[in-house]
Amino acid sequence: MTSIDDDTLTGGTDLEELRRHAAAPLTAVSSWGVATSIGRVRPENEDAFGHLGEHLFVIADGMGGHAGGRLAASTAVQGA
C-alpha cells in the first residue's frame, strides 16, 4: 500500500492552517424576498407565504378557481 504525504493530501497547503480554517465558525448571510401574481385570469391572489425561524420558508399556491383555495393556502402556512 502506498502512503500519501501531507503535501499530496493538502495540495501543498500547510496542514495546521487547514485545521485552523476548519475549526473557525462559519457565518452565512442571506437575503430573501417574495412576489406573487394573480395571473391573467383570476380577480384575486390566493397565494400565501411565511417563514418559521430564520431558515425555513413556507409557500402555498392558492389554487385559484377552486372552492376554498385561499383558505387552504393560508391554513397550510399557519399550520407549518
KOLVEXNU-42122 format. One record per residue (C-alpha): residue number from 1; residue in one letter; chain; y, z, x. Coordinates in steps of 0.25 Angstrom, whole numbers, plus 5000, padded with zeros to 4 digits. Layout:
# residues N
<pt><seq>NUM</seq><type>A</type><mol>A</mol><y>Y</y><z>Z</z><x>X</x></pt>
...
//
This chain:
# residues 80
<pt><seq>1</seq><type>M</type><mol>A</mol><y>5000</y><z>5000</z><x>5000</x></pt>
<pt><seq>2</seq><type>T</type><mol>A</mol><y>5014</y><z>4996</z><x>5005</x></pt>
<pt><seq>3</seq><type>S</type><mol>A</mol><y>5025</y><z>5007</z><x>5005</x></pt>
<pt><seq>4</seq><type>I</type><mol>A</mol><y>5039</y><z>5004</z><x>5001</x></pt>
<pt><seq>5</seq><type>D</type><mol>A</mol><y>5050</y><z>5009</z><x>5009</x></pt>
<pt><seq>6</seq><type>D</type><mol>A</mol><y>5063</y><z>5015</z><x>5003</x></pt>
<pt><seq>7</seq><type>D</type><mol>A</mol><y>5071</y><z>5002</z><x>5007</x></pt>
<pt><seq>8</seq><type>T</type><mol>A</mol><y>5062</y><z>4993</z><x>5000</x></pt>
<pt><seq>9</seq><type>L</type><mol>A</mol><y>5061</y><z>5002</z><x>4988</x></pt>
<pt><seq>10</seq><type>T</type><mol>A</mol><y>5076</y><z>5004</z><x>4986</x></pt>
<pt><seq>11</seq><type>G</type><mol>A</mol><y>5081</y><z>4991</z><x>4992</x></pt>
<pt><seq>12</seq><type>G</type><mol>A</mol><y>5087</y><z>4997</z><x>5004</x></pt>
<pt><seq>13</seq><type>T</type><mol>A</mol><y>5095</y><z>5007</z><x>4995</x></pt>
<pt><seq>14</seq><type>D</type><mol>A</mol><y>5095</y><z>5022</z><x>5000</x></pt>
<pt><seq>15</seq><type>L</type><mol>A</mol><y>5084</y><z>5029</z><x>4992</x></pt>
<pt><seq>16</seq><type>E</type><mol>A</mol><y>5092</y><z>5042</z><x>4991</x></pt>
<pt><seq>17</seq><type>E</type><mol>A</mol><y>5104</y><z>5034</z><x>4986</x></pt>
<pt><seq>18</seq><type>L</type><mol>A</mol><y>5095</y><z>5028</z><x>4975</x></pt>
<pt><seq>19</seq><type>R</type><mol>A</mol><y>5091</y><z>5042</z><x>4971</x></pt>
<pt><seq>20</seq><type>R</type><mol>A</mol><y>5105</y><z>5047</z><x>4970</x></pt>
<pt><seq>21</seq><type>H</type><mol>A</mol><y>5109</y><z>5036</z><x>4961</x></pt>
<pt><seq>22</seq><type>A</type><mol>A</mol><y>5096</y><z>5038</z><x>4953</x></pt>
<pt><seq>23</seq><type>A</type><mol>A</mol><y>5100</y><z>5053</z><x>4951</x></pt>
<pt><seq>24</seq><type>A</type><mol>A</mol><y>5114</y><z>5050</z><x>4947</x></pt>
<pt><seq>25</seq><type>P</type><mol>A</mol><y>5117</y><z>5052</z><x>4932</x></pt>
<pt><seq>26</seq><type>L</type><mol>A</mol><y>5119</y><z>5039</z><x>4924</x></pt>
<pt><seq>27</seq><type>T</type><mol>A</mol><y>5131</y><z>5036</z><x>4915</x></pt>
<pt><seq>28</seq><type>A</type><mol>A</mol><y>5131</y><z>5026</z><x>4904</x></pt>
<pt><seq>29</seq><type>V</type><mol>A</mol><y>5143</y><z>5020</z><x>4898</x></pt>
<pt><seq>30</seq><type>S</type><mol>A</mol><y>5143</y><z>5012</z><x>4885</x></pt>
<pt><seq>31</seq><type>S</type><mol>A</mol><y>5152</y><z>5008</z><x>4874</x></pt>
<pt><seq>32</seq><type>W</type><mol>A</mol><y>5148</y><z>5002</z><x>4861</x></pt>
<pt><seq>33</seq><type>G</type><mol>A</mol><y>5154</y><z>4996</z><x>4848</x></pt>
<pt><seq>34</seq><type>V</type><mol>A</mol><y>5149</y><z>4991</z><x>4835</x></pt>
<pt><seq>35</seq><type>A</type><mol>A</mol><y>5153</y><z>4979</z><x>4826</x></pt>
<pt><seq>36</seq><type>T</type><mol>A</mol><y>5147</y><z>4975</z><x>4813</x></pt>
<pt><seq>37</seq><type>S</type><mol>A</mol><y>5150</y><z>4964</z><x>4803</x></pt>
<pt><seq>38</seq><type>I</type><mol>A</mol><y>5148</y><z>4961</z><x>4788</x></pt>
<pt><seq>39</seq><type>G</type><mol>A</mol><y>5143</y><z>4947</z><x>4792</x></pt>
<pt><seq>40</seq><type>R</type><mol>A</mol><y>5147</y><z>4935</z><x>4783</x></pt>
<pt><seq>41</seq><type>V</type><mol>A</mol><y>5140</y><z>4939</z><x>4770</x></pt>
<pt><seq>42</seq><type>R</type><mol>A</mol><y>5141</y><z>4954</z><x>4767</x></pt>
<pt><seq>43</seq><type>P</type><mol>A</mol><y>5154</y><z>4960</z><x>4762</x></pt>
<pt><seq>44</seq><type>E</type><mol>A</mol><y>5152</y><z>4974</z><x>4769</x></pt>
<pt><seq>45</seq><type>N</type><mol>A</mol><y>5146</y><z>4979</z><x>4782</x></pt>
<pt><seq>46</seq><type>E</type><mol>A</mol><y>5134</y><z>4988</z><x>4780</x></pt>
<pt><seq>47</seq><type>D</type><mol>A</mol><y>5130</y><z>4990</z><x>4795</x></pt>
<pt><seq>48</seq><type>A</type><mol>A</mol><y>5130</y><z>5004</z><x>4801</x></pt>
<pt><seq>49</seq><type>F</type><mol>A</mol><y>5131</y><z>5009</z><x>4815</x></pt>
<pt><seq>50</seq><type>G</type><mol>A</mol><y>5131</y><z>5022</z><x>4822</x></pt>
<pt><seq>51</seq><type>H</type><mol>A</mol><y>5127</y><z>5030</z><x>4834</x></pt>
<pt><seq>52</seq><type>L</type><mol>A</mol><y>5119</y><z>5042</z><x>4838</x></pt>
<pt><seq>53</seq><type>G</type><mol>A</mol><y>5124</y><z>5049</z><x>4850</x></pt>
<pt><seq>54</seq><type>E</type><mol>A</mol><y>5128</y><z>5040</z><x>4862</x></pt>
<pt><seq>55</seq><type>H</type><mol>A</mol><y>5117</y><z>5031</z><x>4864</x></pt>
<pt><seq>56</seq><type>L</type><mol>A</mol><y>5111</y><z>5027</z><x>4850</x></pt>
<pt><seq>57</seq><type>F</type><mol>A</mol><y>5117</y><z>5017</z><x>4841</x></pt>
<pt><seq>58</seq><type>V</type><mol>A</mol><y>5113</y><z>5014</z><x>4827</x></pt>
<pt><seq>59</seq><type>I</type><mol>A</mol><y>5116</y><z>5001</z><x>4820</x></pt>
<pt><seq>60</seq><type>A</type><mol>A</mol><y>5111</y><z>4997</z><x>4806</x></pt>
<pt><seq>61</seq><type>D</type><mol>A</mol><y>5113</y><z>4984</z><x>4799</x></pt>
<pt><seq>62</seq><type>G</type><mol>A</mol><y>5118</y><z>4986</z><x>4785</x></pt>
<pt><seq>63</seq><type>M</type><mol>A</mol><y>5108</y><z>4975</z><x>4778</x></pt>
<pt><seq>64</seq><type>G</type><mol>A</mol><y>5120</y><z>4969</z><x>4771</x></pt>
<pt><seq>65</seq><type>G</type><mol>A</mol><y>5116</y><z>4964</z><x>4757</x></pt>
<pt><seq>66</seq><type>H</type><mol>A</mol><y>5104</y><z>4974</z><x>4755</x></pt>
<pt><seq>67</seq><type>A</type><mol>A</mol><y>5106</y><z>4985</z><x>4745</x></pt>
<pt><seq>68</seq><type>G</type><mol>A</mol><y>5109</y><z>4998</z><x>4753</x></pt>
<pt><seq>69</seq><type>G</type><mol>A</mol><y>5112</y><z>4991</z><x>4766</x></pt>
<pt><seq>70</seq><type>R</type><mol>A</mol><y>5124</y><z>4999</z><x>4770</x></pt>
<pt><seq>71</seq><type>L</type><mol>A</mol><y>5117</y><z>5012</z><x>4766</x></pt>
<pt><seq>72</seq><type>A</type><mol>A</mol><y>5104</y><z>5008</z><x>4775</x></pt>
<pt><seq>73</seq><type>A</type><mol>A</mol><y>5113</y><z>5005</z><x>4787</x></pt>
<pt><seq>74</seq><type>S</type><mol>A</mol><y>5121</y><z>5018</z><x>4786</x></pt>
<pt><seq>75</seq><type>T</type><mol>A</mol><y>5109</y><z>5026</z><x>4783</x></pt>
<pt><seq>76</seq><type>A</type><mol>A</mol><y>5102</y><z>5021</z><x>4795</x></pt>
<pt><seq>77</seq><type>V</type><mol>A</mol><y>5114</y><z>5024</z><x>4804</x></pt>
<pt><seq>78</seq><type>Q</type><mol>A</mol><y>5116</y><z>5038</z><x>4799</x></pt>
<pt><seq>79</seq><type>G</type><mol>A</mol><y>5101</y><z>5041</z><x>4799</x></pt>
<pt><seq>80</seq><type>A</type><mol>A</mol><y>5100</y><z>5037</z><x>4814</x></pt>
//
